[in-house]
Amino acid sequence: MTSIIYVSSATTPFTNRELAALLSQSREKNARDGITGMLLYKDGTFMQVLEGPPAAIRKQMLSLSRDYRHDALNTLLDQNVESRQFSEWPMAFWNLNTIDPAAVPGYANFENTPLTSPDFQSDPSRAQTLLLTLRDGL
Ligand SMILES: Cc1cc2nc3c(=O)[nH]c(=O)nc-3n(C[C@H](O)[C@H](O)[C@H](O)COP(=O)(O)O)c2cc1C
């Protein structure tokens, strides 16, 4: 199993409607391809974890790198894993612009950190912690 975490910046900010369309398209394709994970959106930037069969993940990363709706795609972590951490979700989602920080234990630690912060690049385990914190808040 491969697990990848990346961050990127929306070329233009997504509306709620555009986010909903992206999610329904992604969930359908991910379910077909055996991919699970979580997408975060905050201030025009994304963080996403994708996990699944190596070939499916590589193919999806290629599609993502060609998607004009975002750029500055930066892979934080690319690893082999024994098991999935988002097995129940073809693509879980949080819009962090509208989250109530008090409703998700542990999120307050990250509230003021941009998804594209160098902190996540220098220590990708922080990105993993953020993603798992939000998974547990679902
Ligand atoms: C931030 C972001 C996250 C995305 N996540 C997924 C995803 O999890 N699964 C997916 O199928 N497409 C996702 N997409 C859409 C893909 O970039 C692409 O449009 C889609 O996979 C179809 O690609 P294809 O035309 O190469 O088949 C995402 C796009 C963006 C901008």
The ligand as an ORCA input file, in Angstrom:
! r2SCAN-3c Opt
* xyz 0 1
  C      -7.142     19.444     -4.675
  C      -7.646     18.377     -5.607
  C      -7.849     17.095     -5.130
  C      -8.330     16.083     -5.957
  N      -8.516     14.836     -5.464
  C      -8.952     13.855     -6.275
  C      -9.163     12.541     -5.797
  O      -8.984     12.226     -4.607
  N      -9.607     11.606     -6.674
  C      -9.847     11.888     -7.985
  O     -10.243     11.013     -8.747
  N      -9.672     13.141     -8.461
  C      -9.236     14.114     -7.649
  N      -9.053     15.373     -8.143
  C      -9.331     15.615     -9.569
  C      -8.151     15.165    -10.418
  O      -7.171     16.194    -10.431
  C      -8.583     14.862    -11.864
  O      -9.373     15.890    -12.363
  C      -9.364     13.569    -11.930
  O      -8.640     12.542    -11.283
  C      -9.625     13.138    -13.375
  O      -8.380     13.009    -14.000
  P      -8.199     12.339    -15.430
  O      -8.913     13.251    -16.404
  O      -6.696     12.323    -15.651
  O      -8.784     10.968    -15.331
  C      -8.602     16.390     -7.316
  C      -8.380     17.690     -7.795
  C      -7.932     18.671     -6.953
  C      -7.733     20.068     -7.492
*
